[in-house]
Amino acid sequence: MGINTERDIEANLQIGPTTEGMVRLFIDAGELEIPMDFSPEEAEEIAEEIRAAAGRARALSEK
């Protein structure tokens, strides 16, 4: 299973700061909850990776 494998799973994603100064990505998929905390610097790197992936996906869809 990889990034191109489609799954029929519904999940909610919440993103926000914690009281400890971290950035939390919180994934809720029914009985499964995944909190992932990142430093602000790590969160900015992740945001850059998401922007780059969006650009590549956009380029693929425009072909």
N, C-alpha and C positions, 0 to 999 in steps of 0.2 A: 504494500500500500504506500502510495506517495502523494505528493502534492496535487497531481492530476487525477487522482482517484476520487470520483464523486461519491458522496455518502448522503443518505436521507436522514440527517440528524438536525434538529432545530436547536439553536443555542442563542443566548443573548450575551452581548458583550458590553460591559460598562468600563469606562476609563475615567480615572480621576486621581487627585492627590490624596495621600494618606496624611494623618496627623503627624507622622514621623518624617515627612518631607520626601516621601517616595512617590512614584507614579505607579498606580495599581491598574492592571488589566484584570478584570474579573469576568470569568466565563461561567455562565449558568446554563447547563444542559440537562434540565430535569433534576434527577437525583445526583448529578455530578456538578460540583462547584470547584472552579480552579482559580485561586487568587495568585497573580504573578506580580511581584513588586520589582521595580527597577529604579535605579538612581535617575535623577533628571538627565544626566549625560547619556545613560544607556537608553532612556526613553527617546531622546532626540535622535540617537543612532537608529533606533527602530523606526521612528517616523520617517527618516531619510530612506530607509530600505523600503518602506511601504510606498513612498512617493515614487521611487525608482521602479518598483514592480508595477505600479499603476501606469506609469509611462510606457513600460514595455508591453503591458496588456493592451493599452490603448492602441499602440502601434500595430499589434497583431490583429486587432479587431477591425482596423481600417484597411487592411489588405484586401 
